[in-house]
Amino acid sequence: MKILVLNCGSSSVKYKLLDMTTHEELGSGGVEKLGMKGSFLKHTRKDGQKVMLEGEILEHQVAVEYILGVLTSKKHGAIKSMEEINAVGHRVVHGGEKFNSSVLITEEVIRKIEECIEIAPLHNPPNLAGIRAISELLPDVPQVAVFDTAFHQTMPDYAYMYGIPYALYQKYGIRRYGFHGTSHRYVSRRACEFLGLDYEKAKVITAHIGNGASITAVKNGKSIDTSMGFTPIEGLMMGTRSGDVDLGVVTFLMEKEMINSASVSTLFNKHSGVLGVSGISSDMRDIEKAISEGNERAKLALNIYEYRIIKYIGSYFAALNGADVLVFTGGVGENQTGTREKVCKSFSYMGLKIDEALNTSSRGKEVLLSTPDSSVKVVVIPTDEEYMIASDTMEIVKH
């Protein structure tokens, strides 16, 4: 079964075509600068060769047309015609309380996704645009929605509720939803497979850390808490997001800087975090280079970033009453060996130990980092959200 996975953002459309029968990646890439001057499609062929196609790509349907065109082209494609695509799986950011699992897309499902726009105004509209584009271009092909928030719908009420008037939760659905759910679900399950543990009986902490970052506590295959909240800004400090901040700071800045809600949202989402503290970059490679050159603000940014990770992991050890596995994933989790070492050393008091030489040499691959006598298994599992979306899509379409 050949499945096309789409991840539609406001200015980009990422894609991957997977053959789920042979477990092959047939082609992948993305449209960038959608709706802007200089838009282009970058495609990676099955043989690994990269292709760049420039064009006037003004909206999502045109972007999807470009994607289908390159996938079926004689020179760069992987399939002879669009009829070979058996299903399309969409990443949908927000399913609110309406969806606790992936679903076959119907008109009713579309209406419910539209109802979630109010709480995800930046994400759900482009997700819907991708769904509508496929409906227009491939009307007979089944589509499946896989929600970032669905995995976290198993959180207990005391974990997802805020200490605000309950009437506001009832009226507007203000609560913690969590994100990166597809990644947390994939790596927690894969870690248990890798270690030979029963996923339904394991206690796992998953650290998806990169430019965007979140940590989740998984008990018996279910998310019981996660660091992101009503929006992705809550929790860890990230590349450009502030993470946890006193609400009083927000109102104080709005008054002092005389800025409105849109401006303050941009400040805390786009200009804060590692970028805001360091004044250099949101990319950890740039931060590490600056630290090596003696830049104190870069050092401070990394210290805050790592300290928040340690705090959240520690709180989830408490929430789970201990854990069997700690998983690192995401760009930083998979590749930044210094951060992994610092985090793990913070839990040496409870018997967590890693092989430091192995940690230093391991980047971007599945590996067991903990020593045989460690109280907690520590693993690196590269995330594969596209495979998870394709897997869900295949199972739903089959049944």
TORLUMDO-705998 format. One record per residue (C-alpha): residue number from 1; residue in three letters; x, y, z. Coordinates in pm, 1 decimal. Layout:
BEGIN
[NUM 'ALA' [X Y Z]],
...
% end
This chain:
BEGIN
[1 'MET' [0.0 0.0 0.0]],
[2 'LYS' [142.9 337.4 -105.4]],
[3 'ILE' [57.4 623.4 129.5]],
[4 'LEU' [128.1 992.8 84.8]],
[5 'VAL' [183.6 1180.2 411.8]],
[6 'LEU' [118.2 1555.9 409.9]],
[7 'ASN' [210.7 1813.4 672.8]],
[8 'CYS' [65.2 2146.9 565.5]],
[9 'GLY' [177.8 2463.1 740.1]],
[10 'SER' [96.1 2824.5 670.1]],
[11 'SER' [400.2 2877.7 444.3]],
[12 'SER' [514.9 2522.8 372.1]],
[13 'VAL' [391.7 2177.8 275.1]],
[14 'LYS' [609.1 1881.0 373.5]],
[15 'TYR' [546.8 1539.0 224.0]],
[16 'LYS' [666.4 1180.6 215.9]],
[17 'LEU' [550.1 892.5 -3.9]],
[18 'LEU' [587.3 555.0 167.1]],
[19 'ASP' [536.4 200.5 41.2]],
[20 'MET' [405.6 33.6 355.0]],
[21 'THR' [429.1 -313.2 197.6]],
[22 'THR' [803.1 -293.2 135.2]],
[23 'HIS' [873.3 -29.5 407.4]],
[24 'GLU' [1042.8 192.5 147.4]],
[25 'GLU' [1051.2 570.4 127.7]],
[26 'LEU' [973.2 645.1 -236.5]],
[27 'GLY' [1018.6 1021.0 -224.3]],
[28 'SER' [1002.9 1313.6 15.5]],
[29 'GLY' [1048.6 1686.0 38.3]],
[30 'GLY' [858.8 2006.0 80.1]],
[31 'VAL' [731.1 2326.0 -69.3]],
[32 'GLU' [882.7 2632.0 98.4]],
[33 'LYS' [789.6 3002.8 92.8]],
[34 'LEU' [433.6 2912.9 -2.1]],
[35 'GLY' [246.1 3224.7 -115.2]],
[36 'MET' [565.2 3431.6 -125.7]],
[37 'LYS' [813.0 3543.2 -388.5]],
[38 'GLY' [1078.7 3282.2 -452.8]],
[39 'SER' [869.9 2978.1 -359.5]],
[40 'PHE' [1018.6 2640.8 -447.9]],
[41 'LEU' [983.2 2265.0 -408.1]],
[42 'LYS' [1277.6 2062.6 -279.7]],
[43 'HIS' [1241.8 1691.2 -358.4]],
[44 'THR' [1452.1 1393.5 -251.7]],
[45 'ARG' [1426.8 1099.0 -488.1]],
[46 'LYS' [1425.6 735.1 -386.4]],
[47 'ASP' [1795.2 712.7 -478.5]],
[48 'GLY' [1876.3 1006.6 -248.2]],
[49 'GLN' [1934.6 1261.0 -525.0]],
[50 'LYS' [1791.8 1605.6 -446.6]],
[51 'VAL' [1596.7 1815.8 -694.6]],
[52 'MET' [1496.4 2183.4 -671.0]],
[53 'LEU' [1194.3 2312.8 -863.0]],
[54 'GLU' [1107.8 2682.3 -854.6]],
[55 'GLY' [767.2 2825.5 -937.8]],
[56 'GLU' [487.3 3059.5 -844.1]],
[57 'ILE' [325.8 2852.2 -570.0]],
[58 'LEU' [64.4 3081.1 -422.3]],
[59 'GLU' [-161.6 2845.4 -225.4]],
[60 'HIS' [-190.9 2492.8 -91.2]],
[61 'GLN' [-370.1 2332.8 -385.2]],
[62 'VAL' [-98.5 2450.3 -623.2]],
[63 'ALA' [162.6 2317.7 -379.4]],
[64 'VAL' [-5.4 1975.9 -372.9]],
[65 'GLU' [-24.7 1982.3 -755.1]],
[66 'TYR' [352.5 2039.9 -765.7]],
[67 'ILE' [408.7 1753.9 -520.3]],
[68 'LEU' [192.3 1510.5 -715.6]],
[69 'GLY' [361.2 1627.2 -1035.5]],
[70 'VAL' [714.3 1554.7 -916.4]],
[71 'LEU' [612.2 1219.7 -761.5]],
[72 'THR' [468.3 1104.8 -1097.7]],
[73 'SER' [728.9 1264.9 -1326.8]],
[74 'LYS' [931.4 1033.8 -1552.1]],
[75 'LYS' [1261.1 1194.3 -1453.3]],
[76 'HIS' [1228.0 1231.2 -1077.1]],
[77 'GLY' [916.2 1040.0 -976.1]],
[78 'ALA' [860.6 715.5 -792.5]],
[79 'ILE' [519.3 617.4 -930.6]],
[80 'LYS' [375.0 609.0 -1282.5]],
[81 'SER' [43.8 772.1 -1200.0]],
[82 'MET' [-155.2 918.5 -912.5]],
[83 'GLU' [-371.1 605.1 -918.9]],
[84 'GLU' [-88.8 426.6 -735.7]],
[85 'ILE' [-151.9 641.0 -425.8]],
[86 'ASN' [-383.2 430.4 -209.2]],
[87 'ALA' [-441.6 679.9 72.3]],
[88 'VAL' [-329.0 1015.2 211.0]],
[89 'GLY' [-248.7 1075.6 577.6]],
[90 'HIS' [-257.0 1431.0 710.5]],
[91 'ARG' [-88.0 1572.6 1015.8]],
[92 'VAL' [-355.5 1782.8 1189.2]],
[93 'VAL' [-225.0 1985.9 1481.0]],
[94 'HIS' [-532.0 2031.0 1697.7]],
[95 'GLY' [-820.2 1791.7 1756.1]],
[96 'GLY' [-929.6 1950.5 2085.0]],
[97 'GLU' [-1142.4 1717.6 2295.4]],
[98 'LYS' [-1320.7 1594.1 1983.6]],
[99 'PHE' [-1059.5 1339.6 1874.1]],
[100 'ASN' [-863.3 1092.9 2086.0]],
[101 'SER' [-733.9 889.5 1791.3]],
[102 'SER' [-670.4 910.7 1418.5]],
[103 'VAL' [-983.6 906.6 1199.8]],
[104 'LEU' [-1100.1 858.6 842.8]],
[105 'ILE' [-1177.2 1204.2 706.0]],
[106 'THR' [-1544.6 1269.2 632.0]],
[107 'GLU' [-1745.8 1589.2 600.8]],
[108 'GLU' [-1838.8 1555.8 968.0]],
[109 'VAL' [-1472.2 1522.2 1066.2]],
[110 'ILE' [-1388.2 1831.3 861.3]],
[111 'ARG' [-1659.0 2027.4 1043.4]],
[112 'LYS' [-1516.2 1921.4 1379.8]],
[113 'ILE' [-1162.6 2021.3 1273.5]],
[114 'GLU' [-1306.3 2357.9 1168.0]],
[115 'GLU' [-1461.7 2394.9 1514.3]],
[116 'CYS' [-1108.7 2365.4 1660.4]],
[117 'ILE' [-979.6 2661.6 1456.5]],
[118 'GLU' [-1065.5 2896.6 1741.3]],
[119 'ILE' [-808.2 2727.2 1965.5]],
[120 'ALA' [-555.6 2663.5 1682.6]],
[121 'PRO' [-595.0 2958.2 1442.1]],
[122 'LEU' [-241.8 2928.4 1302.1]],
[123 'HIS' [-235.7 2554.1 1246.9]],
[124 'ASN' [-572.2 2400.7 1162.1]],
[125 'PRO' [-656.7 2625.1 860.8]],
[126 'PRO' [-350.4 2515.0 657.7]],
[127 'ASN' [-411.2 2153.0 766.0]],
[128 'LEU' [-765.3 2184.0 627.7]],
[129 'ALA' [-634.2 2345.3 309.4]],
[130 'GLY' [-427.5 2032.2 244.5]],
[131 'ILE' [-728.9 1808.7 302.4]],
[132 'ARG' [-939.6 2013.7 61.2]],
[133 'ALA' [-662.6 2010.4 -200.3]],
[134 'ILE' [-648.6 1629.4 -196.1]],
[135 'SER' [-1030.0 1612.9 -209.7]],
[136 'GLU' [-1014.8 1820.7 -527.2]],
[137 'LEU' [-717.1 1651.9 -692.3]],
[138 'LEU' [-765.1 1291.7 -573.6]],
[139 'PRO' [-1138.7 1273.4 -498.4]],
[140 'ASP' [-1154.4 893.7 -478.6]],
[141 'VAL' [-855.7 847.5 -249.5]],
[142 'PRO' [-934.7 797.6 122.3]],
[143 'GLN' [-781.2 1047.2 365.3]],
[144 'VAL' [-695.2 1008.3 732.8]],
[145 'ALA' [-637.3 1278.5 995.3]],
[146 'VAL' [-368.4 1210.6 1256.8]],
[147 'PHE' [-381.8 1462.5 1541.0]],
[148 'ASP' [-87.2 1602.0 1739.5]],
[149 'THR' [-312.2 1633.3 2042.6]],
[150 'ALA' [-488.2 1294.1 2029.9]],
[151 'PHE' [-226.7 1092.4 2221.7]],
[152 'HIS' [-258.0 1327.1 2519.5]],
[153 'GLN' [-636.1 1289.6 2551.2]],
[154 'THR' [-569.9 1017.1 2810.0]],
[155 'MET' [-435.0 1271.9 3060.3]],
[156 'PRO' [-639.6 1277.7 3384.1]],
[157 'ASP' [-840.2 1592.4 3453.9]],
[158 'TYR' [-614.2 1702.1 3739.2]],
[159 'ALA' [-322.0 1704.2 3490.9]],
[160 'TYR' [-492.3 1892.6 3208.5]],
[161 'MET' [-701.5 2148.2 3399.2]],
[162 'TYR' [-577.3 2498.9 3480.2]],
[163 'GLY' [-652.3 2675.7 3807.4]],
[164 'ILE' [-894.8 2917.8 3642.9]],
[165 'PRO' [-1274.0 2946.2 3681.8]],
[166 'TYR' [-1422.7 2616.6 3564.1]],
[167 'ALA' [-1681.7 2807.8 3363.3]],
[168 'LEU' [-1404.3 2925.9 3125.9]],
[169 'TYR' [-1310.2 2564.7 3055.3]],
[170 'GLN' [-1674.0 2484.0 2983.4]],
[171 'LYS' [-1722.8 2792.1 2766.6]],
[172 'TYR' [-1397.8 2800.6 2566.1]],
[173 'GLY' [-1230.7 2463.3 2621.2]],
[174 'ILE' [-937.3 2624.9 2798.0]],
[175 'ARG' [-723.6 2336.7 2926.3]],
[176 'ARG' [-391.8 2168.7 2857.6]],
[177 'TYR' [-395.8 1968.5 2532.5]],
[178 'GLY' [-30.5 1891.5 2464.0]],
[179 'PHE' [138.1 1852.7 2125.1]],
[180 'HIS' [401.3 1638.8 1950.1]],
[181 'GLY' [169.7 1349.6 2034.7]],
[182 'THR' [248.3 1150.0 1720.7]],
[183 'SER' [620.1 1166.0 1799.3]],
[184 'HIS' [575.9 1077.0 2169.0]],
[185 'ARG' [351.6 784.8 2074.9]],
[186 'TYR' [599.6 654.9 1816.9]],
[187 'VAL' [917.6 679.1 2025.8]],
[188 'SER' [763.0 545.2 2346.8]],
[189 'ARG' [630.3 239.8 2164.2]],
[190 'ARG' [945.4 192.0 1957.0]],
[191 'ALA' [1166.4 221.1 2267.2]],
[192 'CYS' [980.2 -65.2 2432.2]],
[193 'GLU' [1008.7 -276.6 2115.2]],
[194 'PHE' [1381.1 -196.8 2098.3]],
[195 'LEU' [1431.2 -297.2 2463.4]],
[196 'GLY' [1197.2 -596.7 2460.6]],
[197 'LEU' [959.0 -444.9 2716.8]],
[198 'ASP' [581.9 -475.9 2732.6]],
[199 'TYR' [454.8 -133.0 2622.2]],
[200 'GLU' [125.4 -186.6 2803.5]],
[201 'LYS' [307.0 -232.0 3135.5]],
[202 'ALA' [598.0 11.8 3102.9]],
[203 'LYS' [657.7 357.6 3249.7]],
[204 'VAL' [832.3 576.0 2993.3]],
[205 'ILE' [947.2 938.8 2984.7]],
[206 'THR' [991.1 1072.4 2631.9]],
[207 'ALA' [1198.7 1385.7 2571.4]],
[208 'HIS' [1126.5 1530.7 2226.8]],
[209 'ILE' [1379.8 1812.0 2234.8]],
[210 'GLY' [1479.4 2035.8 1948.2]],
[211 'ASN' [1379.8 2378.9 1823.5]],
[212 'GLY' [1032.0 2286.8 1944.4]],
[213 'ALA' [1042.2 2073.5 2256.9]],
[214 'SER' [815.1 1880.6 2491.3]],
[215 'ILE' [838.2 1599.9 2743.9]],
[216 'THR' [571.2 1337.8 2812.9]],
[217 'ALA' [507.2 1084.8 3087.5]],
[218 'VAL' [367.9 760.5 2941.4]],
[219 'LYS' [222.3 491.7 3167.6]],
[220 'ASN' [100.9 157.7 3029.6]],
[221 'GLY' [95.6 298.2 2675.8]],
[222 'LYS' [-99.4 613.6 2765.8]],
[223 'SER' [6.0 974.6 2807.8]],
[224 'ILE' [-61.9 1089.1 3164.4]],
[225 'ASP' [108.4 1429.5 3145.3]],
[226 'THR' [299.6 1644.9 2897.4]],
[227 'SER' [482.1 1974.4 2914.0]],
[228 'MET' [298.5 2168.4 2640.0]],
[229 'GLY' [-43.6 2306.9 2724.0]],
[230 'PHE' [-332.4 2499.9 2567.2]],
[231 'THR' [-79.6 2605.4 2302.3]],
[232 'PRO' [272.4 2480.1 2221.7]],
[233 'ILE' [430.2 2770.5 2412.6]],
[234 'GLU' [391.5 2616.7 2760.5]],
[235 'GLY' [663.5 2406.1 2919.0]],
[236 'LEU' [1028.0 2391.9 2812.7]],
[237 'MET' [1222.3 2685.1 2677.2]],
[238 'MET' [1255.0 2625.1 2302.9]],
[239 'GLY' [1432.4 2770.2 2003.4]],
[240 'THR' [1212.5 3079.4 1979.1]],
[241 'ARG' [938.6 3008.9 2238.2]],
[242 'SER' [974.6 3124.6 2596.8]],
[243 'GLY' [818.4 2820.4 2760.1]],
[244 'ASP' [678.8 2867.8 3111.9]],
[245 'VAL' [654.9 3234.5 3207.4]],
[246 'ASP' [469.0 3422.9 3480.2]],
[247 'LEU' [141.2 3556.9 3337.2]],
[248 'GLY' [219.2 3880.7 3516.5]],
[249 'VAL' [516.0 3931.1 3282.6]],
[250 'VAL' [280.1 3918.2 2983.6]],
[251 'THR' [40.1 4182.0 3116.1]],
[252 'PHE' [331.5 4395.4 3243.3]],
[253 'LEU' [493.1 4402.6 2898.3]],
[254 'MET' [164.5 4474.3 2724.7]],
[255 'GLU' [125.7 4783.7 2942.2]],
[256 'LYS' [487.9 4900.6 2934.9]],
[257 'GLU' [552.9 4836.4 2566.3]],
[258 'MET' [197.0 4930.9 2467.2]],
[259 'ILE' [153.0 4619.1 2252.8]],
[260 'ASN' [-160.2 4420.9 2174.4]],
[261 'SER' [-229.8 4048.1 2210.6]],
[262 'ALA' [-102.8 3966.6 1859.7]],
[263 'SER' [227.4 4144.2 1922.8]],
[264 'VAL' [281.9 3984.5 2261.5]],
[265 'SER' [205.9 3641.7 2111.4]],
[266 'THR' [470.7 3703.3 1845.0]],
[267 'LEU' [717.5 3817.1 2113.0]],
[268 'PHE' [683.6 3499.4 2321.3]],
[269 'ASN' [650.5 3259.1 2026.8]],
[270 'LYS' [896.6 3396.0 1770.0]],
[271 'HIS' [1152.7 3616.4 1946.9]],
[272 'SER' [1206.4 3446.4 2283.3]],
[273 'GLY' [1360.7 3118.7 2396.7]],
[274 'VAL' [1718.1 3036.6 2298.3]],
[275 'LEU' [1712.9 3309.4 2032.3]],
[276 'GLY' [1585.5 3574.7 2271.0]],
[277 'VAL' [1825.0 3495.5 2555.3]],
[278 'SER' [2136.8 3446.4 2342.2]],
[279 'GLY' [2066.0 3719.4 2088.2]],
[280 'ILE' [2241.4 3495.6 1835.4]],
[281 'SER' [2031.7 3210.4 1700.7]],
[282 'SER' [1771.4 2946.5 1779.8]],
[283 'ASP' [1999.6 2676.9 1634.8]],
[284 'MET' [2193.0 2485.7 1899.7]],
[285 'ARG' [2487.7 2438.8 1663.6]],
[286 'ASP' [2531.0 2814.8 1652.3]],
[287 'ILE' [2492.2 2831.8 2030.9]],
[288 'GLU' [2760.7 2569.0 2090.1]],
[289 'LYS' [2997.6 2751.7 1854.4]],
[290 'ALA' [2935.2 3080.9 2037.1]],
[291 'ILE' [2996.5 2911.9 2374.8]],
[292 'SER' [3330.2 2778.7 2248.8]],
[293 'GLU' [3420.1 3140.0 2164.7]],
[294 'GLY' [3337.7 3255.8 2517.7]],
[295 'ASN' [2991.4 3406.1 2463.7]],
[296 'GLU' [2827.1 3425.3 2806.8]],
[297 'ARG' [2471.2 3482.7 2684.3]],
[298 'ALA' [2492.4 3177.1 2464.9]],
[299 'LYS' [2607.9 2979.5 2768.8]],
[300 'LEU' [2317.4 3116.9 2972.8]],
[301 'ALA' [2068.1 3021.5 2699.2]],
[302 'LEU' [2195.0 2662.0 2693.8]],
[303 'ASN' [2191.5 2641.7 3074.4]],
[304 'ILE' [1826.7 2757.2 3088.6]],
[305 'TYR' [1732.1 2519.0 2805.9]],
[306 'GLU' [1890.0 2218.8 2979.6]],
[307 'TYR' [1771.0 2312.8 3328.7]],
[308 'ARG' [1407.4 2321.6 3214.0]],
[309 'ILE' [1449.0 1974.3 3059.9]],
[310 'ILE' [1591.5 1839.5 3386.0]],
[311 'LYS' [1308.3 1994.6 3588.8]],
[312 'TYR' [1033.9 1843.6 3374.5]],
[313 'ILE' [1194.6 1499.4 3357.1]],
[314 'GLY' [1234.3 1507.6 3735.0]],
[315 'SER' [868.7 1598.1 3783.2]],
[316 'TYR' [762.8 1309.4 3559.9]],
[317 'PHE' [977.0 1062.3 3752.3]],
[318 'ALA' [766.2 1176.3 4048.6]],
[319 'ALA' [434.9 1162.5 3858.3]],
[320 'LEU' [509.1 806.7 3742.2]],
[321 'ASN' [654.1 697.1 4078.0]],
[322 'GLY' [971.0 603.6 3892.5]],
[323 'ALA' [1023.8 511.3 3527.8]],
[324 'ASP' [1156.9 215.1 3334.3]],
[325 'VAL' [1279.9 408.6 3030.7]],
[326 'LEU' [1399.4 759.1 2942.6]],
[327 'VAL' [1387.0 830.7 2568.5]],
[328 'PHE' [1568.8 1109.1 2385.0]],
[329 'THR' [1444.4 1215.7 2042.7]],
[330 'GLY' [1421.6 1527.7 1823.9]],
[331 'GLY' [1710.1 1724.1 1672.2]],
[332 'VAL' [1880.6 1798.1 2004.6]],
[333 'GLY' [1781.9 1472.9 2173.9]],
[334 'GLU' [1921.1 1265.1 1889.5]],
[335 'ASN' [2240.4 1461.2 1825.8]],
[336 'GLN' [2348.1 1688.7 2112.1]],
[337 'THR' [2554.7 1454.5 2325.8]],
[338 'GLY' [2646.1 1717.9 2585.4]],
[339 'THR' [2283.9 1790.9 2668.5]],
[340 'ARG' [2205.3 1419.6 2705.4]],
[341 'GLU' [2502.5 1374.4 2939.8]],
[342 'LYS' [2411.6 1674.0 3156.3]],
[343 'VAL' [2048.4 1562.7 3186.3]],
[344 'CYS' [2139.0 1205.0 3276.0]],
[345 'LYS' [2401.1 1307.3 3533.7]],
[346 'SER' [2130.0 1504.5 3713.4]],
[347 'PHE' [1960.6 1173.5 3797.7]],
[348 'SER' [2269.6 982.3 3911.3]],
[349 'TYR' [2137.2 1005.6 4268.7]],
[350 'MET' [1863.4 759.8 4173.8]],
[351 'GLY' [2100.0 514.8 4006.1]],
[352 'LEU' [2063.5 629.5 3644.3]],
[353 'LYS' [2392.2 570.2 3461.9]],
[354 'ILE' [2498.9 604.0 3099.6]],
[355 'ASP' [2804.6 491.1 2906.5]],
[356 'GLU' [2967.9 830.9 2849.6]],
[357 'ALA' [3195.3 708.5 2568.2]],
[358 'LEU' [2899.5 551.8 2386.6]],
[359 'ASN' [2692.7 866.6 2439.2]],
[360 'THR' [2967.1 1084.4 2288.6]],
[361 'SER' [2990.7 869.6 1976.7]],
[362 'SER' [2617.4 815.4 1919.3]],
[363 'ARG' [2423.5 1058.3 1701.3]],
[364 'GLY' [2097.9 1015.6 1513.2]],
[365 'LYS' [2055.4 639.6 1556.4]],
[366 'GLU' [1877.5 396.3 1784.8]],
[367 'VAL' [2106.3 314.3 2074.9]],
[368 'LEU' [2094.2 200.2 2437.0]],
[369 'LEU' [2303.3 452.5 2633.6]],
[370 'SER' [2252.2 324.7 2988.0]],
[371 'THR' [2491.1 86.1 3158.3]],
[372 'PRO' [2376.4 -265.2 3260.1]],
[373 'ASP' [2349.0 -161.3 3626.6]],
[374 'SER' [2148.8 158.1 3557.3]],
[375 'SER' [1817.0 186.5 3742.0]],
[376 'VAL' [1656.4 333.9 3427.6]],
[377 'LYS' [1707.1 232.9 3064.9]],
[378 'VAL' [1818.5 534.8 2860.4]],
[379 'VAL' [1774.7 517.2 2483.5]],
[380 'VAL' [1794.5 738.3 2178.5]],
[381 'ILE' [1511.5 672.4 1931.5]],
[382 'PRO' [1502.0 893.3 1619.6]],
[383 'THR' [1143.7 1002.1 1573.9]],
[384 'ASP' [947.7 909.0 1262.3]],
[385 'GLU' [616.1 1091.5 1269.9]],
[386 'GLU' [558.3 1030.0 899.2]],
[387 'TYR' [579.4 653.4 948.4]],
[388 'MET' [337.1 677.3 1240.9]],
[389 'ILE' [91.7 878.7 1028.5]],
[390 'ALA' [126.4 632.8 741.4]],
[391 'SER' [81.0 335.7 976.2]],
[392 'ASP' [-238.2 482.6 1124.9]],
[393 'THR' [-363.2 565.2 775.4]],
[394 'MET' [-302.9 212.5 650.0]],
[395 'GLU' [-480.9 50.9 945.5]],
[396 'ILE' [-783.5 279.4 922.9]],
[397 'VAL' [-817.9 243.0 546.3]],
[398 'LYS' [-784.2 -136.9 567.4]],
[399 'HIS' [-1064.5 -160.5 820.5]],
% end
